């Protein structure tokens, strides 16, 4: 199939028809203006040609041929064209959060790039010409499969998408590994800080996924591997510490356990005794001054 036959007429649509992913090859003239917008899926943007700056989350990227960008869900972005003459060519790959989660469930390696962008707020990645030629070849093969009707089409497309995402993860990981970056540590530190600031609120994995735009499966596994505790264990420890401080400050036990997310006294009692070896009431008595000394 000729490259021209793989092109898609440009559309301003900002929603997906598919539940999983969509891929497009655009080649057109710049438009006068595109307003800031966001969407509820991930967008990979592979730049081929043009004279354009990309604004993402109030940051300007002066992109060049071979760059690719990853734009997380609900992130404002738009292009600014520096002239209306230079042809504008790029690939666009949209991937739903559900599909990302399923990939990451199968292997955390798929999630490195997504969490790296979310924690560092760096959305743009440059590539040498040989590297990008390989990416471009993978994209053309993917689009050709999408537009074709060969036996095993759906299975082949899924394999190609996963292979492309894994390849991009590997490129970024290896570059960061050589320079000593540690985005996973950054993510875990941010999660720990968020937990400390929101101990009296919902701290479910779904909440953390929505806050950090990183798969809950990635958060859960990377946190356990790095910290040595599951998220649930860590949150419980932090809430129990907060309960101890509150009790020592004179707050009632019944008020304290309700504030810090324990659904009932029996759950609080079991967790407290497991952590400290005594009951909350005994802890309060042990650390209270006699009335005569107050």
Secondary structure by P-SEA (a helix, b strand, c coil): ccccccccccccccccccccccccccccccccccccccccbbbbbbbcccccccccccccccccccbbbbbccccccbbbbccccccccbbbbbbcaaaaaaaaaacccccaaaaaaaaacccbbbbcaaaaaaaaaaaaaaaaaaaccccaaaaaaaaaaaaaaaaaaaaaaaaaaaacccaaaaaaaaaaaaaaacccccccaaaaaaaccccaaaaaaaaaaaccccaaaaaaaaaaaaaaaaaaacccaaaaaaaaccccaaaaaaaaaaaccccaaaaaaaaccccccc
